[in-house]
């Protein structure tokens, strides 16, 4: 393990987080919340001092191999969440550190699960910081750091592989730093457009920012107790729903569109499957809930918004879907696992993995029927290597194991089965709301401290796609000295 390089990168990340905390400080000044300044300035100074001490001078050995990349990513997210929780604790708005840590991890991982019973009781600066963590975590903390800090491609590729969701990672530009800049430029531009459209729909600027942060990061934190439903506006709901779906698309496709490669972008196999699932699910749920609203338009409105919210793992709500028929709730639970596209800000298994799994299953069946046939799994028009297909199978095995173990442990809290199952599913897939007690009008406040810590771990596992967190906790990561170059 290259400990000096580990400390150097962490130092740079701490300085980035210190700079980001200047924004809620500005919000506190704008709204006259001078009593909240210390809550942000204390962790800001701590981050800046530690960051300067660790990141002042690059070590002689700047190598980052696969192991270092995984550990740096996992440790960065955990420590950023620890420092990010301090404003809530220092201000007393979330005095319990475990609750504040849960809320902050939920923010950075874009999960949207909350322990707050009354979100509107928070100050404006705390509401801003809470939702801003969605925006920062949506595209990735270290991807942001790559965009603003000097880092060579050889050092950064393992970081990007560990943080960017999906079965594989590719570069848009020949230089990885340029790739990070392009991704964040697209991300920023889309966020600004949504803010402007929401303001045109009558939302105050602050509300438009909070909603856009939650949409862009596909996180779902809102400054309203009733979420998007508080605005009771079809326009606001449709703008938010459309942008949730847009942020659930692989950002590489937007770059292809900018480069006028329309056929390649719009013909993406994953994109077509993603939109197909959204369309079919919307129609199925709209038909199932028609008797509740007695209007085709209303049924389609609520169905489309909730499908967009769940498949992109955002978690916004316009109605209490916990009261919907079992068939509709079953579809939403299924969509929790589907997730959005690889390379997007959404969570879940990812549509690409599901496509690859189905095609790999079909290939295995063909081998049984035709043992001598030469077959391959093709995705996006190209044959996939055995390593990629095997990686999907390994990921799925670990995912199911963590899901089952988490449910067994959370079950000690003695909640009903649906609450336990959907609480774990929503945290592991970075969704936020589940069903019953953790439904769209509920929260995670009543879970025990061990359950909250486990669900926090599940949020990190889901956002970082398992391997970084497992490597961080593996004793061999810290005991072995021999590097294995990957």
ChimeraX attribute file (.defattr): number of C-alpha atoms within 10 A of each C-alpha:
attribute: neighborCount
match mode: 1-to-1
recipient: residues
	/A:1	18
	/A:2	16
	/A:3	12
	/A:4	17
	/A:5	23
	/A:6	23
	/A:7	19
	/A:8	21
	/A:9	23
	/A:10	24
	/A:11	24
	/A:12	23
	/A:13	27
	/A:14	26
	/A:15	24
	/A:16	21
	/A:17	22
	/A:18	24
	/A:19	14
	/A:20	16
	/A:21	21
	/A:22	14
	/A:23	16
	/A:24	22
	/A:25	23
	/A:26	14
	/A:27	19
	/A:28	21
	/A:29	15
	/A:30	12
	/A:31	11
	/A:32	13
	/A:33	15
	/A:34	12
	/A:35	10
	/A:36	23
	/A:37	19
	/A:38	14
	/A:39	19
	/A:40	26
	/A:41	17
	/A:42	14
	/A:43	21
	/A:44	24
	/A:45	15
	/A:46	15
	/A:47	25
	/A:48	20
	/A:49	16
	/A:50	17
	/A:51	23
	/A:52	16
	/A:53	14
	/A:54	21
	/A:55	22
	/A:56	12
	/A:57	12
	/A:58	13
	/A:59	15
	/A:60	8
	/A:61	10
	/A:62	17
	/A:63	15
	/A:64	22
	/A:65	20
	/A:66	19
	/A:67	21
	/A:68	24
	/A:69	22
	/A:70	25
	/A:71	23
	/A:72	26
	/A:73	26
	/A:74	25
	/A:75	16
	/A:76	20
	/A:77	24
	/A:78	18
	/A:79	14
	/A:80	21
	/A:81	22
	/A:82	18
	/A:83	20
	/A:84	28
	/A:85	25
	/A:86	22
	/A:87	27
	/A:88	25
	/A:89	18
	/A:90	18
	/A:91	17
	/A:92	13
	/A:93	16
	/A:94	20
	/A:95	14
	/A:96	13
	/A:97	15
	/A:98	18
	/A:99	23
	/A:100	25
	/A:101	24
	/A:102	25
	/A:103	26
	/A:104	31
	/A:105	30
	/A:106	33
	/A:107	33
	/A:108	30
	/A:109	36
	/A:110	40
	/A:111	38
	/A:112	33
	/A:113	34
	/A:114	22
	/A:115	21
	/A:116	19
	/A:117	13
	/A:118	11
	/A:119	17
	/A:120	14
	/A:121	14
	/A:122	16
	/A:123	16
	/A:124	20
	/A:125	23
	/A:126	23
	/A:127	21
	/A:128	23
	/A:129	25
	/A:130	30
	/A:131	29
	/A:132	25
	/A:133	26
	/A:134	32
	/A:135	29
	/A:136	22
	/A:137	26
	/A:138	29
	/A:139	28
	/A:140	26
	/A:141	23
	/A:142	28
	/A:143	24
	/A:144	19
	/A:145	21
	/A:146	24
	/A:147	19
	/A:148	13
	/A:149	15
	/A:150	10
	/A:151	16
	/A:152	13
	/A:153	16
	/A:154	13
	/A:155	18
	/A:156	21
	/A:157	22
	/A:158	21
	/A:159	26
	/A:160	23
	/A:161	19
	/A:162	24
	/A:163	26
	/A:164	24
	/A:165	26
	/A:166	24
	/A:167	19
	/A:168	13
	/A:169	16
	/A:170	14
	/A:171	14
	/A:172	17
	/A:173	12
	/A:174	10
	/A:175	11
	/A:176	23
	/A:177	24
	/A:178	16
	/A:179	20
	/A:180	23
	/A:181	18
	/A:182	18
	/A:183	21
	/A:184	18
	/A:185	13
	/A:186	15
	/A:187	21
	/A:188	13
	/A:189	11
	/A:190	16
	/A:191	22
	/A:192	16
	/A:193	13
	/A:194	22
	/A:195	25
	/A:196	15
	/A:197	16
	/A:198	23
	/A:199	17
	/A:200	14
	/A:201	15
	/A:202	14
	/A:203	18
	/A:204	12
	/A:205	14
	/A:206	16
	/A:207	18
	/A:208	22
	/A:209	23
	/A:210	24
	/A:211	28
	/A:212	31
	/A:213	29
	/A:214	31
	/A:215	37
	/A:216	33
	/A:217	37
	/A:218	38
	/A:219	38
	/A:220	34
	/A:221	35
	/A:222	28
	/A:223	25
	/A:224	18
	/A:225	18
	/A:226	19
	/A:227	20
	/A:228	22
	/A:229	17
	/A:230	14
	/A:231	15
	/A:232	11
	/A:233	14
	/A:234	16
	/A:235	15
	/A:236	21
	/A:237	23
	/A:238	15
	/A:239	16
	/A:240	26
	/A:241	22
	/A:242	17
	/A:243	22
	/A:244	32
	/A:245	26
	/A:246	20
	/A:247	26
	/A:248	31
	/A:249	23
	/A:250	22
	/A:251	22
	/A:252	20
	/A:253	21
	/A:254	19
	/A:255	17
	/A:256	16
	/A:257	14
	/A:258	12
	/A:259	10
	/A:260	11
	/A:261	13
	/A:262	13
	/A:263	10
	/A:264	13
	/A:265	19
	/A:266	15
	/A:267	12
	/A:268	16
	/A:269	16
	/A:270	23
	/A:271	21
	/A:272	12
	/A:273	16
	/A:274	23
	/A:275	15
	/A:276	12
	/A:277	16
	/A:278	20
	/A:279	14
	/A:280	12
	/A:281	22
	/A:282	24
	/A:283	15
	/A:284	15
	/A:285	25
	/A:286	24
	/A:287	15
	/A:288	17
	/A:289	22
	/A:290	16
	/A:291	11
	/A:292	13
	/A:293	13
	/A:294	10
	/A:295	13
	/A:296	13
	/A:297	12
	/A:298	16
	/A:299	21
	/A:300	20
	/A:301	18
	/A:302	22
	/A:303	28
	/A:304	22
	/A:305	25
	/A:306	26
	/A:307	27
	/A:308	29
	/A:309	30
	/A:310	34
	/A:311	33
	/A:312	37
	/A:313	36
	/A:314	36
	/A:315	32
	/A:316	32
	/A:317	24
	/A:318	22
	/A:319	19
	/A:320	15
	/A:321	21
	/A:322	19
	/A:323	13
	/A:324	15
	/A:325	13
	/A:326	11
	/A:327	13
	/A:328	23
	/A:329	17
	/A:330	13
	/A:331	16
	/A:332	24
	/A:333	19
	/A:334	13
	/A:335	23
	/A:336	31
	/A:337	23
	/A:338	24
	/A:339	27
	/A:340	36
	/A:341	29
	/A:342	27
	/A:343	25
	/A:344	27
	/A:345	34
	/A:346	37
	/A:347	40
	/A:348	30
	/A:349	27
	/A:350	26
	/A:351	23
	/A:352	26
	/A:353	24
	/A:354	18
	/A:355	16
	/A:356	20
	/A:357	18
	/A:358	13
	/A:359	17
	/A:360	19
	/A:361	13
	/A:362	13
	/A:363	16
	/A:364	15
	/A:365	12
	/A:366	15
	/A:367	14
	/A:368	11
	/A:369	10
	/A:370	11
	/A:371	10
	/A:372	9
	/A:373	10
	/A:374	9
	/A:375	12
	/A:376	15
	/A:377	19
	/A:378	14
	/A:379	15
	/A:380	12
	/A:381	9
	/A:382	9
	/A:383	11
	/A:384	14
	/A:385	12
	/A:386	10
	/A:387	9
	/A:388	13
	/A:389	18
	/A:390	13
	/A:391	15
	/A:392	20
	/A:393	16
	/A:394	11
	/A:395	18
	/A:396	16
	/A:397	12
	/A:398	14
	/A:399	17
	/A:400	11
	/A:401	11
	/A:402	17
	/A:403	18
	/A:404	14
	/A:405	12
	/A:406	22
	/A:407	20
	/A:408	14
	/A:409	13
	/A:410	22
	/A:411	16
	/A:412	12
	/A:413	15
	/A:414	10
	/A:415	15
	/A:416	11
	/A:417	12
	/A:418	13
	/A:419	19
	/A:420	25
	/A:421	21
	/A:422	23
	/A:423	28
	/A:424	27
	/A:425	27
	/A:426	30
	/A:427	32
	/A:428	31
	/A:429	31
	/A:430	36
	/A:431	36
	/A:432	34
	/A:433	32
	/A:434	32
	/A:435	23
	/A:436	21
	/A:437	21
	/A:438	24
	/A:439	21
	/A:440	23
	/A:441	19
	/A:442	20
	/A:443	21
	/A:444	24
	/A:445	16
	/A:446	13
	/A:447	17
	/A:448	13
	/A:449	14
	/A:450	14
	/A:451	20
	/A:452	20
	/A:453	16
	/A:454	19
	/A:455	27
	/A:456	26
	/A:457	19
	/A:458	25
	/A:459	33
	/A:460	27
	/A:461	23
	/A:462	26
	/A:463	30
	/A:464	24
	/A:465	26
	/A:466	21
	/A:467	18
	/A:468	26
	/A:469	23
	/A:470	15
	/A:471	17
	/A:472	19
	/A:473	13
	/A:474	11
	/A:475	10
	/A:476	10
	/A:477	15
	/A:478	13
	/A:479	9
	/A:480	9
	/A:481	10
	/A:482	7
	/A:483	12
	/A:484	8
	/A:485	8
	/A:486	8
